[in-house]
Every structure is written in structure tokens, then in C-alpha cells.
Amino acid sequence: MGAPAASSAAGVRRQARAASDVADLDARVSDCRACPRLVAWREDVARTRRRAYRDETYWGRPVPGFGDPTSRLLVLGLAPAAHGGNRTGRVFTGDRSGDWIFAALHRAGLVNQLESRSRDDGLAAPGARVAAAVRCAPPDNAPLPVERDTCAPWLDREVELMPDLAVVLALGGFAWQAALGLARRRGWVVPRPAPRFGHGAAAELGRASAPPVVLLGSYHVSQQNTSTGRLTTAMLDDVVGRARDLAAGRTQ
């Protein structure tokens, strides 16, 4: 019998600490019911469905991370999309944002295929771990601060279970702030004043007993950014390539 589902912030902390490995963590994440507003929203979306997907069974649960936990790169997003990850059950899968980030990761040689359509489409990510700061799809793509904080222990434990982590690529300002929060909770050294988010921004987060983690920023791969040209393919490829090279120990 599996662990009971987390139903409160304290429950999330307990369940995250108890996860023995990434597979165990992913299972515990997928059962979480700690944030009533997010639970209601994700399940309502899964019941009503978008017309284009009315014949599909939605995941309608928290979306765990994806990819190799032994890799040196973590790609961190905001939260699953209502009809993307909340539908397919895999982060950045089944929506335009996923098309952009996984295509860029493929061009950088970090995943095995261009497209991310469903959990059983054969996608593998040997060169990166991909996760969201908040694991449930939020209304208007806007988690509340209390929801962000309640979800944070899942991310903390995920990073603990990535022993070789060297680079965090934050997609958007929300993920950037989540990464800085993670660093502070883990006792890493965050520069002062706090590093400001921007596309291509970089900061070293010092660790007492390990090399620093490099935090890189990219504009989010949202349709708003990609359709307006705020984020272009070349811009995304550049920052993903930097993340890959830094993770591999190559400096630019």
C-alpha cells in the first residue's frame, strides 16, 4: 500500500522528506491534495475538458518532474498548463510551451526527440531533468504565494535527489524566484543584492561542500512570449546551449 496523500503543507513536508528516490518522490507528488483551490481547479478542468480533447481522459493530478535525476541540469518552469501537463500527466507535454522547450533541448542534444505529445510517446531526457515549481495547474497560470510555498518541499527534495546538479535553467521570473528560494532553504549562498531575472541572466549559488550551482534565466516559453517575438528560437537555443555547456563543465 502506498503512502497516504499529502493533504496539507505539513503533509507535503513529511511526504517529501520520506521519498527514498526520485521514482518514490514522483509517486508521492502525483497523489498530493494539499492545496484545495488547485485540487478543485485541476479536477474541474479534467472533467469539463477542452473541446479538442473531449475524447481524452485527463490526468487531472499534480505533475511530477521528468528526465534523468543523475543529470547535471534542471530545467525549471512555473506550473503545468491546464490542457497540457494537466491533461497528459507529463511536464511541458501536449502544449505549445512544451513544443518550444523540448525542441530546444533536442537541438542541444539533451533529449531524444523533438516532440512531447503524451506520456507514452517515447520521449527520453538523458541530459536534463525537467520540473515545475508548482506541480498543479493553477487558474490563470497564477499560483498563489501560499500554494507556491506549500509545493516547495517537493522541489527541495527533488534537488536533494540530484547529486550531480550543476545548473538550474529557470524559465521565467516565477521559476527564477523559486530557484532562489530553494537555494536559501538549502543554505546555499545567494548573492546580495539578490540576482535579478532576465533572459540570459546568470548567478552563482555557492554551496559549502560542493561546487556552486549556476542559475540561468530564460524568458518563459509561453505562447505570449513566443508568438510576439519576445522569445525567439535563437534566443532559446543560446541559453539552452549555455546551460548544456556549463553542466558539462565547459565555460564560454
C-alpha positions in Angstrom: 0.0 0.0 0.0 1.4 3.4 -1.0 1.9 6.4 1.3 -1.1 8.5 2.2 -1.7 11.5 0.0 -0.4 14.8 1.4 -3.4 17.0 2.3 -1.6 19.9 4.0 1.6 21.9 3.9 2.9 19.8 6.8 1.9 16.7 4.9 3.9 17.8 1.9 6.9 18.3 4.1 6.6 14.9 5.6 6.0 13.1 2.3 8.8 14.9 0.6 11.3 14.0 3.3 10.1 10.4 3.2 10.8 9.9 -0.5 13.6 7.4 -0.9 14.4 8.2 -4.5 13.0 10.1 -7.5 10.5 7.4 -8.5 9.1 7.4 -5.0 9.0 11.2 -4.9 7.2 11.3 -8.3 4.5 8.9 -6.9 4.0 11.0 -3.8 3.8 14.2 -5.8 1.2 12.7 -8.1 -1.1 12.0 -5.1 -0.8 15.4 -3.4 -4.1 17.1 -2.4 -2.6 19.9 -0.2 -3.9 23.0 -2.0 -7.8 23.0 -2.1 -8.0 25.7 -4.8 -5.6 23.9 -7.1 -7.2 20.5 -6.5 -10.6 21.9 -7.4 -9.3 23.6 -10.5 -7.3 20.8 -11.9 -10.1 18.3 -11.4 -12.8 20.6 -12.8 -10.6 21.1 -16.0 -10.2 17.4 -16.2 -13.9 16.8 -16.0 -15.0 19.5 -18.4 -12.1 19.2 -20.9 -11.4 21.4 -23.9 -13.4 20.5 -27.0 -10.3 19.4 -28.9 -9.6 16.9 -26.2 -13.1 15.9 -25.2 -12.5 12.2 -26.0 -9.3 12.0 -23.9 -9.0 11.1 -20.2 -7.2 13.9 -18.5 -4.5 13.3 -15.9 -6.1 15.9 -13.5 -3.4 15.4 -10.8 -0.1 17.0 -9.8 2.5 16.6 -12.5 5.9 15.2 -11.3 9.3 16.0 -12.8 10.6 14.2 -15.9 14.1 13.2 -17.0 17.3 11.8 -15.6 17.9 12.7 -11.9 21.6 11.9 -12.4 21.9 14.7 -14.9 23.6 17.9 -14.1 20.9 20.2 -15.5 17.5 21.0 -14.0 15.1 22.9 -16.3 12.5 24.6 -14.0 9.2 26.0 -15.2 6.2 27.7 -13.5 3.4 25.1 -13.4 1.6 22.7 -15.7 -0.8 24.0 -18.3 -4.5 23.2 -17.8 -4.7 21.4 -21.1 -1.0 20.5 -21.4 0.6 18.7 -18.4 -2.8 18.6 -16.5 -4.1 16.6 -19.5 -1.1 14.4 -20.4 0.4 13.9 -17.0 3.9 14.9 -18.1 5.5 18.3 -17.6 5.6 20.6 -20.7 3.8 17.9 -22.7 0.8 18.5 -25.0 1.0 22.3 -25.4 2.9 24.9 -27.4 5.3 25.7 -24.5 6.3 22.1 -24.5 6.9 22.2 -28.2 9.3 25.0 -27.7 11.3 23.8 -24.8 11.7 20.1 -25.8 12.6 21.1 -29.4 15.3 23.3 -28.0 16.5 20.6 -25.6 16.6 18.2 -28.6 18.6 20.6 -30.7 21.1 20.8 -27.8 21.3 17.0 -27.7 19.7 16.7 -24.2 16.5 14.8 -25.2 16.0 12.1 -27.9 13.2 13.7 -29.9 11.7 17.0 -31.0 8.1 16.5 -29.8 6.5 15.9 -26.5 2.9 14.8 -27.0 2.0 12.1 -24.4 3.5 10.1 -21.6 3.9 7.1 -23.9 5.4 8.9 -26.9 9.0 7.6 -26.4 10.5 10.8 -25.2 13.6 10.4 -23.0 15.7 13.1 -21.4 19.1 11.7 -20.5 20.7 15.1 -20.4 18.3 17.0 -18.1 15.6 16.8 -15.5 12.5 19.0 -16.2 10.2 20.1 -13.5 7.7 22.8 -12.4 8.0 24.9 -9.3 4.3 24.3 -8.7 3.1 20.9 -9.6 -0.6 21.5 -10.2 -2.2 23.6 -13.0 -3.4 26.9 -11.4 -6.2 29.1 -12.6 -4.9 31.8 -15.0 -1.5 30.3 -14.7 -1.1 32.1 -11.5 -0.4 30.1 -8.3 -0.9 32.0 -5.0 2.1 32.6 -2.7 0.7 30.1 -0.2 0.4 27.4 -3.0 4.0 28.1 -4.1 5.3 27.7 -0.6 3.2 24.6 0.1 4.6 22.9 -3.0 8.2 24.0 -2.4 9.3 20.9 -0.4 8.7 18.7 -3.5 11.3 20.8 -5.4 13.6 20.8 -2.4 13.6 17.0 -2.2 13.9 16.6 -6.0 17.1 18.7 -5.9 18.4 16.7 -2.9 18.0 13.6 -5.1 20.0 15.1 -7.9 23.6 14.6 -6.6 25.4 16.0 -9.6 23.3 19.1 -10.1 25.3 22.0 -11.6 22.9 24.2 -13.4 19.3 25.3 -13.0 17.7 26.9 -16.1 14.8 29.0 -14.9 12.0 29.6 -17.4 10.5 32.9 -16.4 10.7 35.1 -13.4 8.5 32.8 -11.2 10.9 29.9 -11.7 13.8 32.2 -11.1 12.4 33.3 -7.7 11.5 29.7 -6.9 15.2 28.7 -7.6 16.4 31.5 -5.3 14.0 30.3 -2.6 15.3 26.8 -3.0 18.8 28.0 -2.6 18.1 29.9 0.6 16.2 27.0 2.1 19.2 24.7 1.3 21.7 27.1 2.8 23.4 28.0 -0.4 25.0 31.4 -0.8 22.7 33.8 -2.7 24.5 37.0 -3.8 23.4 40.3 -2.4 21.6 42.2 -3.7 19.6 39.2 -5.0 20.2 38.4 -8.6 17.6 39.9 -10.9 15.8 37.9 -13.5 16.3 38.5 -17.2 16.9 36.5 -20.4 20.4 35.2 -20.2 20.9 36.4 -16.6 23.3 34.2 -14.6 24.2 33.9 -10.9 26.4 31.5 -8.9 24.8 30.0 -5.9 27.6 28.8 -3.5 27.5 25.6 -1.6 29.6 24.7 1.4 30.7 21.2 0.4 30.2 21.2 -3.4 30.9 23.4 -6.4 28.4 26.2 -6.9 25.2 25.8 -8.8 24.8 28.2 -11.7 21.3 29.7 -12.1 20.5 30.8 -15.7 17.4 32.7 -16.7 15.3 32.5 -19.9 12.1 34.1 -20.8 9.3 31.6 -20.4 8.3 29.5 -23.4 4.8 30.8 -23.1 2.8 31.3 -26.3 2.6 35.0 -25.4 6.3 35.3 -25.4 7.0 33.1 -28.5 4.2 34.5 -30.6 5.2 38.1 -30.1 8.9 37.5 -30.7 9.9 38.4 -27.1 11.5 34.9 -27.1 12.9 33.6 -30.4 14.2 30.2 -31.3 17.7 31.7 -31.5 17.4 33.2 -28.0 16.2 30.0 -26.5 18.8 27.9 -28.3 21.5 30.2 -27.0 20.5 29.9 -23.3 19.8 26.2 -23.5 23.2 25.7 -25.2 24.9 27.7 -22.4 23.1 25.6 -19.8 24.3 22.4 -21.5 27.9 23.6 -21.7 28.0 24.7 -18.1 26.5 21.4 -17.0 29.2 19.6 -19.0 31.9 21.7 -17.3 32.6 23.8 -20.5 32.9 27.5 -20.0 32.1 30.1 -22.6 
